[in-house]
Amino acid sequence: MAYDRAITVFSPDGRLFQVEYAREAVKRGSTALGLKFKDGVLLMSEKRARSKLMEQNSMEKIQLIDDFVGCVTSGLGADARVLIDFARIATQQEKVTYGSVVNVENLVKKVADQMQQYTQYGGVRPYGVAIIFAGIDQVGPRLFDLDPSGVINEYRATAIGSGRDQVLNFLEKEYSQDLDENKAIKLAFNALKSSLEEGGEMKIPEVASIRQDGIYRILTKEEIEKKIS
């Protein structure tokens, strides 16, 4: 037990238990995914209400970072809020300094550095949240995921949260790089649906799209219903 009382202590087999516990917090969060399509990138998240009394509009899992960058989170909501604010400030600083569209990879690295610092020092704990960043920059559509250790990976399609394994298994079989936006939304919806327990009901998810010929936008409930029907 001595090895999990401080973030700075490695166990004899090279593990940081506090980071692993933070990953467990992510596994208890809502399932979310991101995927690239032919001329853009898509984010989708299930909406999991803790109470029937909650306002549905208050459960925003997908967040705007910049006109061409968005993210979706899973895990501890308060930790996510702090990191999203950090990412927004970093984006504005880069735009003011360089006067150009933010480089998505540079932004993700800054957020990852912030998360990694909280795995190195005593008296703090890791952020209990995973984030998928999606955006358009000079390279084209970009999709990254970030875990509580600060590790970054770039993907064509990825998922986080409680149903991650089921969603990834579905995407590995069904995903194709030449999907248009409509087919990408339908595929993402079916992938989220695959993570439900038997007999579970799939509610209308939250969906955001960023196209190379446009900017970040959240789809309305009516648009989503039309595209997944």
N, C-alpha and C positions, 0 to 999 in steps of 0.2 A: 504493500500500500504506500510505502514511502515515495515511490516513483511517480505517483499521480497527485501529489500535494503541491507541486510547484511546476510551472511551465518550463523552467530552465533545466530540469533534471531528466536526462535520458535513462530509460530502463536498460538493463544489461543487453537486451536484444535490439537496442537502437530505436526504441519507440518513444514518442512524446504522447503520453496518455491524455493530457488535456486537449491536444489537437484532435485526437480520435474521439473524445467526448463531444467536441464541437461538431464533428462530422455527424455524430448520432443526432444532434439537435436538428441538423439539416434534414436528416432522413425522416423526421417527424413532421416536416413542413409540407405545404401543398406541392403537388406535382406541377412542374413547368417545363417547357421545352423551347428550343430555338432551332430554326433550320433555314438554310439558304435555298432560294429558288432562282429561276433563270435570270431575273433582273432585279433581285432585291433580297431581303432577309425578313424573317417572320419570328415573332415571339407569341407564345400562347401559354396561358396558365389557367388551371382550374380555380374556381371560387369555392372555398370551403368555409361556410359560416359556422361559427361556434355556438350561435344562438339564433333562433327564429326572430328574435327582436332586433337583430343587427340590421342597419341600413346597408343594402347591397352596394350602394355607390361608395361606401366608406372602405370597402375591401379592394384596394388597388394594389395588385401585385406587380403590374408592369408600370415602369416609371420613365418619364422623359428626362434625358440627360442634356441633350442638345437637339437642334433641328434634325440632325442626321444620326443621332445615337440614342438608343433606348436600352433598358435593362429589365430583367425579371429576377426576382429573388425567392429564396426558400429558406426557412429557418426562423431565427428570432427577428421579429419585425423591427424592434428598436435598433438592433445592430445594423440592419439593412438601411434604415433611415439615415443613420450617421454616415455610412459609407456612400450612399447616394448623394448626400449633401457635399461630401468631400469630392466626389467625381464631378459634380456640377461646378464647383469652384475651380477645380483643376482645368476643366474644359474652357471656362471663361478666361482664365489666366493665359492659356495657350492661344486663344483667339485674339486677345488683346496684344500679346507679345509678338505673334507671327502673322496675324491678320489673314489667316486661312482656315479652311475646314479642318477640324481637329482630326489628328491621326488616331484611329481607334486603338491600335496596338499600344501606342504611347500612353494613352489614357488608362487602359487596362493595367499596364505595368505600374503606373503610379498608385492605383488602388491596391494592386497586389503587394506593393512595397509597404503600404500602410497596414495591410493585414498581416504581412510577415513579421513586422516589428513587434506585434502583439504575441508572437510565439517565442520571443527571444529574451524578454526582460521579466524579472521577478515582480510580483505585486500586481500583475495584469492577467487577463485571460484572453484567449483567442476570440475573434468574432465568430459567433455561432450562426453563420449565414453563408450560403453559396449564391453566386450571382452569374447570370448569363448576360453578357454584353453583346448587342447587335448594332451594326451601323454601316454607313457608307462613307468611304474616304477615297483618297487618290488611287488606292489599290483596287477598290471595288467593294462588293458586299463582304463584311467581316463578321465572324461569330466566335466569341471566346467564352470559356467558362472559367470560373475562379472558385477555389475551395478554401476552407478556413485556414489552411496552411500558407496560403498565398501562391499556390501553384497555378500557372496559367496554361491552358491548352486551347488551340484554335481548332474548330470543327466545321464540317458541313452540316451536321445535325447533332444535337446533344440534349440532355435532359438533367434535371435536378429534382430533389424532393423525395417523397415517400415512394412514388411509383417509378423511380428512375430506371431500375433494371428492366421492368416490363416494357417501358416505352422504348428503351434502347434496343431491346430484342426485336420489337416491332419495326423500328426504323431501319435496322440493319437489313431486314428482309425486304422492305417496301420502298425505301428512299431512293430517289433518282435525282441527279443534278439538273435535268432538263425540265423540271416541273414549272408550270406557270403559277401565278399567285393563287388562283382559285383552287387548283389541284393541291398546292402546298397546304392551304388552310384545311381542306378536307382530309389530307393525309395526317396532319398534325392533330386534328380532332379525333380521328380513329386511333392514333397512337395514344393519346390521353385516355381514350375510352378503354384501351387494352389494359390500363393499370387499375381499373376498378375491380373491386371484389365482386364475386358472383352475386347477381341480384342488385348491384349498386346502380344508382341513377346518375347519368351524366348530364349535368346542368350546362347552360350556355357558358362557355369559357370566356376569358378576357383575351383579346387578340390585338396585336399591334403589328403594323407593316411599315417597312422602310424601303422604298423603291429608288433605283438609280435616277429616275426621272422625276422624283418628288421628294417629300420630306416625311418625317415620322408622323404617323397618324394612328389613332385608336379607332378600331372599327365599332360601329354601333351594333346593338343587339339584333336589329333587323337585318343588317348586312351579313352578320355571322350566320343567322338562321338561314338566309337565302343561299349562302355558299356551302353550307354543310348538308343541306337537304338533298 
